[in-house]
Amino acid sequence: MYKCNPFLKDHGLKKIKGIIFDCDGVLFDSKDVNIIFYNEVRAYFDLGPMSDEQIDFVHMHSVGESFRHILPAGFESELPKIRDRLNYAKLLPYMRMEDGLVQLLQFIAQRKLPMAINTNRTTTMNLLLSTFGLEQFFHPVVTADDVSRPKPHPESLFKILHYWSVLPEQVVFIGDSVVDEEAAMRADIPFWAYKNQELSSRMFIPSFWALREFLSRNLS
């Protein structure tokens, strides 16, 4: 069901004082929505659908970095027109929340363990949380708009550590991509990989039901 390394077996979770979640690919399966959104942006420039490489890129990076990766030079002057044409809020109901997420968050909250979000999303994050009724679980929510250097730079993780007044080894970061893995490594924060066994991590999480079971047996 899940894999634990000696760190967790020897020390349990007693020293953990907070859990940090990535958003896309962890809290939500948003890949299809992102494909629709960015392909509509490309269509504005008379460009065809994204390649597989571009799809993987936009799934992990901020909207600014994604635009620079998939659009022609000089696209910035067209951004106001693009924003007027596209309404991302209409896509949010098509986002798929990960199975078992709410039950996991309720379980963690009942144990008064702080939770945060570290995402390369920007202006859509608060709307997404409110649409699904999740805003009460996460403090703080750090987006790419809140830092000068988004993931994989560790600035966003340092911001959360400062907010909680904790050390890197006192939290874990749950992510699904090499961008998350690198950010955790550069911040010296233990990394748990969600549904991606290709990543280097302290623990592999196949589902939130499995994680809830693990935490129920290891949290005091």
Protein Blocks (a to p, Z undefined) as FASTA:
>chain_A
ZZcdfklmmnommlpgbdcddfehplpccklmmmmmmmmmmmmnopacddfklmmmmmmm
cfklmmmmmpcehklmmmmmmmmmpcfklmmmmpccdehklmmmmmmmmnopacddddfb
fklmmmmmmmnopmmmpccdddfklpmbdcfbfklmmmmmmmnopafklpccddfbfklm
mmmmmnopacddehiakbccfbdcfbfklmmmmmmmmpZZ
